[in-house]
Amino acid sequence: MTPRYGDPREPGRRYRRRAGAYAILLREARVLLTHQSDPHDEFQLPGGGIEPGESPIRALHREVLEETGWRIAPQRRLGAFRRYTFMPEYDLWAEKLCIIYLARPVRRLSPPSEPGHSVHWAAPLQAARMVGNPGDAAMIRAALRALLV
């Protein structure tokens, strides 16, 4: 069963399932986060929605490049979680299925091409405190545990 983080499903509200691929990018004991200024001002793991017909890995590469400007090398799937949220940019209540990958940033190709995004590096425990949702924070802590084993 996929764990849920954040608010529970609201009774009577219709949610659309939206799968997404997200990365925990580690380099020199730092985690790369993206800051999104609009529609919500928050730090988050880079990544986003998987388009119809697109594989999660392809979506991961595309979304990370758009939001950070970095080319990456995925290492492994770390886990997944579910969360219920309103997505104002799509005017949509979503049941998000967030698939998290541990990856390595390989090369910075450009600044982020996604409007309102900027790149920030943080120590892992600081990154877990900075992100805007508890699922991202839990996955950062899980990545640290996995790396220490």
N, C-alpha and C positions, 0 to 999 in steps of 0.2 A: 504494500500500500504506500502510495506517495504521501509524504508528510505535508501538512498545511501550515503555513505561517501567516500571521496577520489576522485580519478580521474574518469571522466565519461567513459563510454564505447567508445572505439575507433571505428569509422566507418570502416567497411570492415574487422575488426579483428574477428576471431572466438574464442569464449570463451566457456569453458566447465563449467557447473554449478557444484559447489562443496559445499555441505552443511557441516557445522561443528558446534560442540557444545563447548562452552567456558564458563569459570566460573569467576565470581567476588567472590573471597574468602576473607571473612572478619573475622578477629580475633583480639580482643583487640585493636580496632580502627586502624588497619593496613590492607592493601590489599596485598595479595600474588601475585607477578608477577613472570613470568619466563623470564629469559634472554636467548636468543638464539644467539649463536655466529656465526653460519653458517647456511644457506648461507648468511643471513643478520644479522648484529650485531644490535639486537634490544630487547627492553623489550616488553612483550605482555601478554595478558591474557592467562592463561593456557587452553589448549584445542586443538581440531583439528578435522580432517575430520571424518565424519560418514561413516563407511564402509557399503557396500551393505548388507541389512538384519539386520543391527544393529540399535537399537533405539537411539535417541539422548541422553537419560539419560545414557545408557550403554556406548556410545562413550565418554560422559563427564567423567564418572568414569575412563575409560581406559586411556584416553588422559591425564587427570590430574595426575594420578598415574605415567604414563611414564615420564611426563615432570617435576614433582615436588617431587614424592615419597610420596605424601600425600593421605590418604583415606579421602573422603569428604561425606558430607550429603547435597544433593541439597535441597534448601528450596522452590524456585519457579522460574518459567521462568520470566525473566525480560523484554525481548524484542528480536528483531532481526534487523539486518541491512545487507545491500548488499554492496559489494565492488568489483571492477575490478582490478586485479593485475596479475603480472607474478609470477609463482611459479617455481623458477629455479631447486628446488630439484626434480620436476616432469617434467621439460621442458614443462610447460603448462601455457597458458593464462586462468585464471579462473574468473568466476563470482561466488564469494564466498557468500554464504548465511550463515551468522554468527548468530547462536542462542545463546543468552546469558542467563545464569542462575545465580541467586544469591545463593551462597552455603556457607557452613561452613566447614573449614578444621577440621577434627576430630582427626586424628592421623598420625604422620609421620612414615612411614614404612621403608623408605630407602632414599638414595640420588636419584636424577633423574636417570632413566635408559636410557633416550633419550640422545644420544651423543650431546654435545655442549649446554646443558641446565643447568641452575643454578637457584636457588630460591632466591628471594629478597622480603623483606617486606618494604612497604612504607606507609606513611600517605596517605589517599585517594586523596587529591588534588595533592599531589606530584606524586602519581601513575598516575593520569590522564595526567599530563605533561610528564611523562616518556615513556608511551606506544608509539609504533611506528606507530599507525594509528588512525585517528580521530574518527572512529567508536568505538574502544575500549575506548577512552577517553570520548566520549559522554555517553557510557553505565556506566562507573564508576560514572560520575556525576549524571546520572539517578538513580543509586543505592543509592547514598547519599540522593537525594531528596525523594526517596521512603521510606528510613529509618527514615527520619525526619518528615514524615507525621503522 
